[in-house]
Amino acid sequence: MAVIFISHSKRDKWLVQIIQTLLINLGHTPIIEEFIPESRKEPIPCKEIRKNIQLSDAVFLFLTDEIVRTEYTKKWVIYEVGLASDRNIPVFVFERKGLPIPYDI
């Protein structure tokens, strides 16, 4: 099955937990940075993210209002999407229906 890197805002933890459960139940392996135990993380976050995206078959971006709320989160999402695009890893963007979030990807 697929390894899927989940790009999201940490403020959307409830959503990510639901997605994690769904993907695991379907036999996939989700990678969610904030859920990785500290003992298994790289000391430099950008290296950790790069490594995990390289291991992934796809990136799922959950584009919510929380993503655009802070510059910090917006920059990380751009970094994650850029890494995936550079390696030709498909990026799937999920956003609410009918009221798109103004964010260029």
C-alpha distances in whole Angstrom, upper triangle without the diagonal:
4,7,10,13,16,19,22,25,26,28,25,24,24,22,19,19,19,16,14,15,13,10,10,11,9,6,5,8,11,13,17,20,22,20,20,23,26,26,23,23,25,29,29,26,26,25,22,21,21,19,16,16,16,13,11,9,11,14,15,19,21,24,27,30,30,28,31,34,34,34,32,29,29,30,26,25,26,25,22,22,24,22,19,21,23,19,18,15,15,17,17,20,21,24,27,28,32,33,31,31,33,30,30,27
4,6,10,12,16,19,22,23,25,23,22,22,20,17,18,17,14,13,14,13,9,10,12,10,8,5,6,8,11,14,17,20,18,18,21,24,24,21,21,23,26,26,23,22,22,19,17,17,16,13,12,13,10,8,6,8,10,12,16,18,21,24,27,26,25,28,30,30,30,29,25,26,26,23,21,22,22,18,18,20,18,15,17,19,16,15,12,12,13,14,17,18,21,24,26,29,30,28,28,29,27,26,23
4,7,10,13,16,19,20,23,20,19,20,18,15,16,16,13,11,14,13,9,10,13,12,10,6,5,6,7,11,13,16,15,14,18,20,21,17,17,19,22,22,19,19,18,15,14,14,13,9,9,10,7,5,5,7,9,11,14,16,20,22,26,24,22,26,28,28,28,25,23,23,23,20,18,20,19,15,16,18,16,13,16,18,15,15,11,12,13,13,16,17,21,24,26,29,30,27,26,28,25,25,22
4,6,10,13,16,17,20,17,16,18,15,12,14,14,11,10,13,12,9,10,13,12,11,7,6,5,6,9,11,14,14,14,18,20,21,18,17,19,22,21,18,17,17,15,12,13,13,9,8,10,9,5,6,5,6,7,10,12,16,18,22,21,19,22,24,24,24,22,19,20,20,17,15,17,16,12,13,16,14,11,14,16,14,14,10,10,10,10,13,14,17,20,23,26,26,23,23,24,22,22,18
4,6,10,13,14,17,15,15,17,14,11,13,15,11,10,14,14,11,13,16,15,14,11,9,6,5,6,8,12,12,12,16,18,19,16,15,16,19,18,15,14,14,12,9,11,11,7,6,9,9,6,8,6,5,6,8,11,14,16,20,18,16,19,21,21,21,19,16,16,17,13,12,14,13,9,10,13,11,10,13,15,13,14,10,11,9,10,12,13,16,20,22,26,25,22,21,22,20,20,16
4,6,10,11,14,11,11,13,11,8,11,12,9,9,12,13,11,13,16,15,15,12,10,7,6,5,8,10,11,12,16,18,20,17,16,18,20,19,15,15,16,14,11,13,14,10,9,13,12,10,11,9,6,5,6,8,11,13,16,15,13,16,18,18,19,17,13,14,15,12,10,13,13,10,11,14,13,12,15,17,16,16,13,12,10,10,10,11,14,17,20,23,22,20,18,20,17,18,15
4,7,9,12,10,11,14,12,9,13,14,11,12,16,16,14,16,19,19,19,16,14,10,9,8,9,10,12,14,17,18,21,19,17,18,20,18,14,13,15,13,10,12,14,11,10,14,14,12,13,11,7,6,5,6,8,11,13,12,10,13,15,15,15,13,10,11,12,9,7,10,10,7,8,12,12,11,13,16,16,16,13,13,10,10,9,10,12,16,19,21,20,17,15,17,14,15,13
4,6,8,7,8,11,9,8,11,13,11,12,16,16,15,18,20,20,21,18,16,12,11,9,10,10,12,14,18,19,22,20,18,19,21,19,15,15,18,16,13,15,17,14,14,17,18,15,17,14,10,8,6,5,7,8,10,8,7,10,12,12,13,12,8,10,12,9,7,11,12,10,11,14,15,14,17,19,20,20,17,16,13,12,10,10,11,14,17,20,18,16,14,16,13,15,14
4,5,5,8,11,10,9,12,14,13,14,17,18,18,20,23,23,24,21,19,15,14,11,11,10,13,15,18,18,22,21,18,20,21,19,15,16,19,17,14,17,19,17,16,20,21,19,21,18,14,12,10,8,8,8,9,6,5,9,9,9,11,10,6,9,11,9,9,12,13,12,14,17,17,17,20,22,23,23,20,19,16,16,13,13,13,15,19,21,19,17,14,16,14,16,15
4,5,6,9,10,9,11,14,14,14,17,18,18,20,22,23,24,21,19,15,14,10,9,7,10,13,15,16,19,19,17,19,19,18,15,16,19,16,15,18,20,17,18,21,21,20,22,19,16,14,12,11,12,11,12,8,9,12,11,11,13,11,9,12,14,11,11,15,16,14,16,19,19,20,22,24,25,25,23,22,19,18,17,16,16,18,21,24,22,20,17,19,18,20,19
4,6,8,9,10,12,14,14,15,18,19,20,21,23,25,26,23,22,18,17,13,13,11,13,16,18,19,23,22,20,22,23,22,18,20,22,20,18,22,23,21,21,25,25,23,25,22,19,16,14,11,12,10,10,6,9,11,10,11,14,13,10,13,15,14,14,17,18,17,19,22,22,22,25,27,28,28,25,24,21,20,17,16,15,16,20,22,20,19,16,18,17,20,20
4,5,5,6,9,10,11,12,15,16,17,18,20,21,23,20,19,16,15,12,13,11,13,16,19,20,23,23,21,23,24,23,19,21,23,21,18,22,23,20,20,24,23,21,23,20,16,14,12,9,10,8,9,7,9,12,12,13,16,15,12,14,17,15,14,17,19,17,18,21,22,21,23,26,26,26,23,22,19,17,15,13,13,14,17,20,18,17,15,18,17,20,19
4,5,5,6,9,10,10,12,14,15,16,18,20,21,19,17,14,13,10,11,9,10,13,16,17,21,20,19,21,23,22,19,20,22,19,18,21,22,19,19,23,22,20,22,20,17,14,13,11,13,12,13,11,12,16,15,16,18,17,14,16,18,16,15,19,20,18,19,23,23,22,25,27,27,27,24,23,20,19,17,15,16,17,20,23,21,21,19,21,20,23,22
4,6,5,7,9,10,11,13,15,16,17,19,20,19,18,15,15,13,15,12,12,16,18,20,23,23,22,25,26,26,22,24,26,23,21,24,25,22,22,26,24,22,24,21,19,16,15,12,14,12,14,12,14,18,17,19,21,20,17,19,22,19,18,22,23,21,22,25,25,24,27,30,29,29,26,24,21,19,18,15,15,16,19,22,21,21,19,22,22,24,23
4,5,5,6,9,10,11,12,14,16,17,19,17,16,13,14,12,14,13,13,17,19,22,25,23,23,25,27,26,22,23,25,22,20,23,24,20,20,24,23,20,21,18,16,12,12,9,11,10,13,12,13,16,17,18,21,20,16,18,20,18,16,20,21,19,19,23,23,22,24,27,27,26,23,21,18,16,14,12,12,13,16,19,18,18,17,20,19,22,21
4,5,5,6,9,10,10,12,14,15,16,14,13,10,10,8,11,10,10,13,16,19,21,20,19,22,24,23,19,20,22,19,17,20,20,17,17,20,19,17,18,16,13,10,10,8,12,11,14,13,13,17,17,18,20,19,15,17,19,16,15,18,19,16,17,21,21,19,22,25,24,24,20,19,16,15,14,12,13,15,18,21,21,19,18,21,20,22,20
4,5,5,6,9,10,11,12,14,15,14,13,10,11,9,12,11,9,13,15,18,21,20,19,22,24,24,21,23,24,20,19,22,22,18,19,22,21,18,20,18,16,14,14,12,15,15,17,16,17,20,20,21,23,22,18,21,22,20,18,22,22,19,21,24,24,22,25,28,27,26,23,22,19,18,17,15,17,18,21,24,24,23,22,25,23,25,24
4,5,5,6,9,10,11,12,14,14,14,11,13,12,15,15,13,16,19,22,24,23,23,26,28,28,24,25,26,23,21,24,24,20,21,24,22,19,20,18,16,13,14,12,15,15,18,17,18,21,22,23,25,24,20,22,24,22,20,23,24,21,22,25,25,23,26,28,27,27,23,21,19,17,16,14,15,16,19,22,22,22,21,24,24,26,24
4,5,5,6,9,10,11,12,11,11,9,11,10,14,14,13,16,19,22,24,22,22,24,27,26,23,23,24,21,19,21,21,18,17,21,19,16,16,14,13,10,11,10,13,14,17,17,17,20,21,23,24,23,19,21,23,20,18,21,22,18,19,22,22,20,22,25,24,23,19,18,16,14,14,11,14,15,18,21,21,20,20,23,22,23,21
4,5,5,6,9,10,11,9,8,6,8,8,12,12,10,13,16,19,21,19,19,22,24,24,21,22,22,19,17,20,19,16,16,19,17,15,15,14,13,11,13,12,16,17,20,18,18,22,23,24,25,23,20,22,23,20,18,22,22,18,19,23,22,20,23,25,24,23,19,18,17,15,16,15,17,19,21,25,25,24,23,26,24,25,23
4,6,5,6,9,10,10,10,9,12,12,15,15,13,15,17,21,23,21,22,25,27,28,24,26,26,22,21,24,23,19,20,22,20,18,18,17,16,14,16,15,19,19,22,21,21,25,26,27,29,27,23,25,27,24,22,25,25,22,23,26,25,23,26,28,27,26,22,21,20,18,19,17,19,20,23,26,26,26,25,28,27,29,26
4,6,5,6,9,9,10,10,13,13,17,18,16,18,21,24,26,24,24,27,30,29,26,27,27,24,22,24,24,20,20,22,20,17,17,16,15,13,15,14,18,19,22,22,22,25,26,28,29,28,24,25,27,24,22,25,26,22,22,26,25,22,25,28,26,25,21,19,18,16,17,15,17,18,20,24,25,24,24,27,26,27,25
4,5,5,6,5,7,7,10,12,15,17,15,16,19,23,24,21,22,24,27,27,24,24,25,21,20,21,20,17,17,19,16,14,13,12,13,11,14,14,18,19,23,22,21,25,27,27,29,27,23,25,26,23,21,23,23,20,20,23,22,19,22,25,23,22,18,17,16,14,16,15,18,19,21,25,26,25,25,27,26,26,24
4,5,5,5,6,7,11,12,16,17,14,15,18,21,22,20,21,24,27,27,24,25,25,22,20,22,21,17,18,20,17,15,15,15,15,14,17,17,21,22,26,24,24,28,29,30,31,29,25,27,28,25,23,26,25,22,23,26,24,22,25,27,24,24,20,19,19,18,19,18,21,23,25,29,29,28,28,31,29,30,27
4,5,7,10,11,14,16,19,20,17,19,21,25,26,24,25,28,31,31,28,29,29,25,24,26,24,21,21,23,20,18,17,17,18,17,19,19,23,24,27,26,26,30,31,32,34,32,28,30,31,28,26,29,29,25,25,29,27,25,27,30,27,26,23,22,21,19,21,19,22,23,25,29,30,29,29,32,31,32,29
4,6,9,11,14,16,20,21,19,20,23,26,27,25,26,28,31,31,28,29,28,25,24,25,24,20,20,22,19,16,15,15,16,15,18,19,22,24,27,27,26,30,31,32,34,32,28,29,31,28,25,28,28,24,24,27,26,23,25,28,25,24,20,19,19,17,19,18,21,23,24,28,29,28,28,31,30,30,27
4,7,10,13,16,19,21,18,19,21,25,25,22,24,26,30,30,27,27,27,24,22,23,22,18,19,20,16,14,14,15,16,16,19,20,24,25,29,28,27,31,33,33,34,32,29,30,31,27,25,28,27,23,24,27,25,22,25,27,24,23,19,19,19,18,21,20,24,25,27,31,32,30,30,33,31,31,28
4,6,10,13,16,18,16,16,19,22,23,20,21,23,27,26,24,24,23,20,19,20,18,15,15,16,13,11,10,11,13,13,16,17,21,23,26,25,24,28,30,30,31,29,25,26,27,24,22,24,24,20,20,23,21,18,21,23,20,20,16,16,16,15,18,18,21,23,25,29,30,28,28,30,28,28,25
4,7,10,13,15,13,13,16,19,19,16,17,19,23,23,20,21,20,17,16,17,15,12,12,14,11,9,10,11,12,12,15,17,20,22,26,24,23,27,28,28,29,26,23,25,25,21,20,22,21,18,19,21,19,17,20,22,19,19,16,16,16,16,18,18,22,24,26,30,30,28,28,30,27,27,24
4,6,10,12,10,11,14,17,18,16,16,18,21,21,18,18,18,15,13,15,14,10,11,13,11,9,10,10,9,9,12,13,17,19,22,20,19,23,24,24,25,23,20,21,21,18,17,19,19,15,16,19,17,15,18,20,18,18,15,15,14,14,15,16,19,21,24,27,27,25,24,26,24,24,21
4,6,9,8,8,12,14,16,13,12,14,17,17,14,15,14,11,10,12,11,7,9,11,9,8,11,10,9,10,12,13,17,19,22,19,18,22,23,22,23,20,17,19,19,15,15,17,16,12,14,17,15,14,17,19,17,18,14,15,14,15,16,17,19,22,25,29,28,26,24,26,23,24,21
4,6,5,7,10,13,15,13,12,14,16,16,13,14,15,11,10,13,13,9,10,14,12,11,14,13,11,10,11,12,15,16,19,16,15,19,20,19,20,17,14,17,17,13,13,16,15,12,14,17,16,15,18,20,19,20,16,17,15,15,16,16,18,21,24,27,26,24,22,24,22,22,20
4,5,5,9,10,13,11,9,11,13,12,9,11,12,8,7,11,11,9,10,14,13,13,16,15,12,13,13,14,16,17,19,17,15,19,19,18,18,15,13,15,15,12,12,15,14,11,14,17,15,15,19,20,19,21,18,18,17,17,18,18,20,23,26,29,28,25,23,24,22,23,20
4,6,8,9,12,11,10,12,14,14,11,13,14,11,11,14,15,12,14,17,17,16,19,18,15,15,15,15,17,17,19,15,15,18,18,17,18,15,13,16,16,13,14,17,16,14,17,19,18,18,22,23,23,24,21,21,19,20,19,19,21,23,27,29,28,26,23,25,23,24,22
4,6,9,11,11,10,13,15,16,13,16,16,13,13,16,15,13,15,18,16,16,19,18,16,16,16,16,19,19,21,18,18,21,21,21,22,19,16,19,20,16,17,20,19,17,19,22,20,20,24,25,24,25,22,22,20,21,21,20,22,24,28,31,29,28,26,28,25,27,25
4,6,8,7,7,10,13,14,12,14,14,10,11,14,13,11,14,16,14,15,18,18,17,17,18,18,21,22,24,21,20,24,24,22,23,20,18,21,20,17,18,21,19,16,20,22,19,19,23,24,23,24,21,22,21,22,22,23,25,27,30,34,32,30,28,30,27,28,26
4,5,6,7,10,12,14,13,16,16,12,14,17,15,14,17,19,17,18,22,22,20,21,21,22,24,25,27,23,23,26,26,25,25,22,20,23,23,19,21,24,22,20,23,25,23,23,27,27,26,28,25,26,25,26,26,26,28,30,34,37,35,34,31,33,30,31,29
4,5,5,8,9,12,11,15,14,11,13,16,15,15,18,20,19,20,24,24,22,23,23,23,26,26,27,24,23,26,26,24,24,21,20,23,22,19,21,23,21,20,23,25,22,23,27,27,26,29,26,27,26,27,28,28,30,32,36,38,37,35,32,33,31,32,30
4,6,9,10,13,13,16,15,12,15,18,16,15,19,20,19,21,24,25,24,25,25,26,29,29,31,27,27,30,30,27,28,24,23,26,25,22,24,26,23,22,26,27,24,25,29,28,27,30,27,29,28,29,30,31,33,35,38,42,40,38,35,37,34,34,32
4,7,9,12,12,14,13,10,12,15,12,12,16,16,15,17,21,21,21,22,23,24,27,28,30,27,25,29,29,27,27,23,22,25,24,20,22,24,21,19,23,24,21,22,25,25,24,26,24,26,25,27,28,28,31,33,37,40,38,36,34,35,32,32,30
4,6,8,8,11,9,7,10,12,10,10,14,15,14,16,20,20,19,21,21,22,25,26,27,24,23,26,26,24,23,20,19,22,20,17,19,21,18,17,20,21,18,20,23,23,22,24,22,24,23,25,26,27,29,32,35,38,36,34,31,32,29,29,27
4,5,6,9,7,5,9,10,9,10,14,14,15,17,21,21,20,22,22,24,26,27,29,25,24,26,27,24,23,19,19,21,19,16,19,20,17,16,20,20,17,19,22,21,21,24,22,24,23,26,26,28,30,33,36,39,37,35,32,32,29,29,27
4,6,9,8,8,11,13,12,14,16,17,18,20,24,24,22,24,24,26,27,28,29,26,24,26,26,23,22,19,19,21,19,16,19,21,18,17,21,21,19,21,24,23,23,26,24,27,26,28,28,30,32,34,38,40,38,36,33,33,30,30,28
4,6,6,6,9,10,11,13,15,16,17,19,23,22,20,22,22,24,25,26,27,24,22,24,24,21,19,16,17,19,16,13,16,17,14,15,18,18,16,18,21,20,20,24,22,25,23,26,26,28,29,32,36,38,36,33,30,30,27,27,25
4,5,5,6,9,10,11,12,14,15,17,20,19,17,19,18,20,21,22,23,20,18,20,21,18,17,13,13,15,13,10,13,14,11,11,15,15,14,16,19,18,19,22,20,22,20,22,23,24,26,29,32,34,32,29,26,27,23,23,22
4,5,5,6,9,10,11,12,14,15,19,18,16,18,17,19,20,22,23,20,18,20,21,18,16,13,13,14,11,9,11,12,9,9,13,12,10,13,16,15,16,19,17,19,18,21,21,23,25,28,31,33,31,28,25,25,22,21,19
4,5,5,6,9,10,11,12,14,18,18,17,19,19,22,23,25,26,24,21,23,24,22,20,17,17,18,15,12,14,15,11,11,15,14,11,14,16,15,15,18,17,20,19,22,23,25,27,31,34,36,34,31,28,28,25,24,22
4,5,5,6,9,10,11,13,16,16,15,17,17,20,21,23,25,22,20,23,24,21,20,17,16,18,16,12,14,15,12,11,15,15,12,14,17,16,16,19,17,19,18,21,22,23,26,29,32,35,33,30,28,28,25,24,22
4,5,5,6,8,10,11,14,13,12,14,14,16,18,20,22,20,17,20,21,19,18,15,14,15,13,9,11,12,9,7,11,12,9,10,14,14,13,16,14,16,15,17,18,20,22,26,29,31,30,27,24,25,21,21,18
4,6,5,6,9,10,13,13,12,15,15,18,20,22,24,22,19,22,24,21,20,17,16,17,14,11,12,13,9,8,11,10,7,9,12,11,10,13,12,15,15,18,19,21,24,27,30,33,31,28,26,26,22,21,18
4,6,5,6,9,12,13,13,16,17,20,22,25,27,25,22,25,26,24,23,20,19,20,18,14,15,16,13,11,14,14,10,11,14,13,12,15,13,16,16,19,21,23,26,29,32,35,34,31,28,29,25,24,21
4,5,5,6,10,11,10,13,14,17,20,22,25,22,20,23,25,23,22,20,18,19,17,14,14,15,13,10,12,14,10,10,14,14,12,14,12,14,14,16,18,20,23,26,29,32,31,28,26,27,24,23,20
4,5,5,8,8,8,11,12,15,18,21,23,22,19,21,24,22,21,19,17,17,16,13,12,13,11,8,9,10,7,6,10,11,9,11,8,11,11,13,15,18,21,24,27,30,29,26,24,25,21,20,17
4,5,8,9,10,14,16,19,21,24,27,25,22,25,27,26,24,22,20,20,19,16,15,16,13,10,12,12,8,8,11,10,8,10,8,12,13,16,18,21,24,28,30,33,32,29,27,28,24,23,19
4,7,9,10,14,16,19,22,25,28,26,23,26,29,27,26,24,22,22,21,18,17,18,16,13,14,15,12,10,14,14,11,12,10,13,14,16,19,21,24,28,30,33,33,30,29,29,26,25,22
4,5,7,10,13,16,19,22,25,24,21,24,27,26,25,23,21,21,20,17,16,17,15,12,12,14,11,9,12,13,10,11,8,9,11,13,15,18,21,24,27,30,29,27,26,27,23,23,19
4,7,10,13,16,19,22,26,25,22,25,28,28,27,25,23,22,22,19,17,18,17,13,13,15,13,9,12,13,10,10,6,7,9,11,15,17,20,24,25,29,29,26,25,27,24,23,19
4,7,10,13,16,19,22,22,19,22,25,25,24,23,20,19,19,17,14,15,15,11,10,13,11,8,10,13,10,9,5,5,6,8,11,13,17,20,22,25,25,22,22,23,20,19,15
4,6,10,12,15,19,18,15,18,21,21,21,19,16,16,16,13,11,12,12,8,8,11,10,7,10,12,11,11,7,6,5,6,8,11,14,18,20,23,22,19,19,20,17,16,13
4,6,9,12,16,16,13,16,19,20,20,19,15,15,16,14,11,13,14,10,9,13,13,10,12,16,15,14,10,9,6,5,6,7,11,14,16,20,19,17,16,18,15,16,13
4,6,9,12,12,10,13,15,16,16,16,12,12,13,11,8,10,12,9,8,12,13,11,13,16,16,15,12,11,7,6,5,6,9,12,15,18,17,14,13,14,12,13,10
4,6,10,10,8,11,14,15,16,16,12,12,15,13,10,13,15,12,12,15,16,15,16,20,20,19,16,14,10,9,6,5,6,9,13,15,14,12,11,13,12,14,12
4,7,8,6,8,11,13,14,15,11,10,13,13,9,12,14,13,12,15,17,16,17,20,21,20,18,16,12,10,7,6,5,8,11,13,12,9,7,10,8,11,10
4,5,6,7,9,12,14,15,11,11,15,14,12,14,17,16,15,18,20,19,20,24,25,24,21,19,15,14,10,8,6,8,11,13,11,9,7,10,10,13,13
4,5,6,6,10,12,14,11,11,14,15,13,15,18,18,17,20,22,22,23,26,27,27,24,22,19,17,13,12,9,10,13,14,11,10,7,9,10,13,14
4,6,5,7,11,11,8,9,13,13,11,14,17,16,17,19,21,21,22,25,26,26,24,23,19,18,14,13,12,12,16,17,15,13,10,12,12,15,15
4,6,7,9,9,6,6,9,9,8,10,13,13,13,16,18,18,19,21,23,23,21,20,16,15,12,12,11,13,16,18,15,13,9,11,9,12,12
4,6,7,9,7,6,10,11,10,11,14,15,15,17,19,20,20,23,25,25,23,22,18,17,14,14,12,14,17,17,14,12,8,8,7,11,12
4,7,9,8,8,11,13,12,14,17,17,18,20,22,23,23,26,28,28,26,25,21,21,17,17,15,16,19,19,16,15,11,11,11,14,16
4,5,6,6,9,10,11,13,15,16,17,18,20,22,23,24,26,27,26,25,21,21,19,19,17,19,22,23,19,18,14,13,12,15,16
4,6,5,6,9,10,10,12,14,15,16,18,20,21,22,25,25,24,24,21,21,19,20,19,21,24,24,21,19,15,14,12,14,15
4,6,5,7,9,10,11,13,15,16,17,19,20,21,23,25,23,23,20,21,19,20,20,22,25,26,23,21,17,16,14,16,16
4,5,5,6,9,10,11,12,14,15,17,18,20,22,23,21,20,17,18,16,16,16,18,22,23,20,18,14,15,12,14,14
4,6,5,6,9,10,11,12,14,16,16,18,20,21,20,19,16,16,14,15,15,18,21,22,19,16,12,12,9,10,11
4,5,5,6,9,10,10,12,14,15,16,19,20,19,19,16,18,16,18,18,21,24,25,22,19,16,15,12,12,12
4,5,5,6,9,10,11,12,14,15,17,18,17,17,15,16,15,17,18,21,24,26,23,20,17,17,13,14,12
4,5,5,6,8,10,11,12,14,16,16,15,14,11,13,11,13,14,17,20,22,20,17,14,14,11,11,9
4,6,5,6,9,10,10,12,14,15,14,14,12,14,12,15,16,19,22,23,21,18,15,14,10,9,8
4,6,5,6,9,10,10,13,14,13,15,13,15,15,17,19,22,25,27,25,21,18,18,14,13,11
4,5,5,6,9,10,11,12,11,12,10,12,12,15,17,21,23,25,24,20,18,18,14,14,11
4,5,5,6,8,10,10,9,9,7,10,10,13,15,19,21,23,22,18,16,16,12,11,8
4,5,5,6,9,10,10,11,10,13,13,17,19,22,24,26,25,21,19,18,14,12,9
4,6,5,6,9,8,11,10,14,15,18,21,24,27,29,27,24,22,21,18,16,13
4,5,5,6,5,7,7,11,13,16,19,22,24,27,26,22,21,21,17,16,12
4,5,5,6,7,7,11,13,17,19,23,24,26,25,22,21,20,17,14,11
4,6,8,10,11,15,17,20,23,26,28,30,29,25,24,23,19,17,14
4,5,9,11,15,17,20,23,27,29,31,30,27,26,25,22,19,16
4,6,9,12,15,19,22,25,27,29,29,25,24,24,21,18,15
4,6,10,13,16,19,23,24,27,27,24,23,23,20,18,14
4,6,10,13,16,20,21,24,24,21,20,21,18,16,13
4,6,10,13,17,18,21,20,17,17,17,15,13,10
4,7,10,13,15,18,18,15,15,16,14,14,11
4,7,10,12,15,14,11,11,13,11,11,9
4,7,9,12,12,10,11,13,12,13,12
4,6,9,9,7,7,11,11,13,12
4,7,6,6,8,12,13,15,15
4,6,7,10,13,15,17,17
4,6,10,12,15,17,18
4,7,9,12,15,16
4,6,9,11,12
4,6,9,11
4,7,10
4,6
4
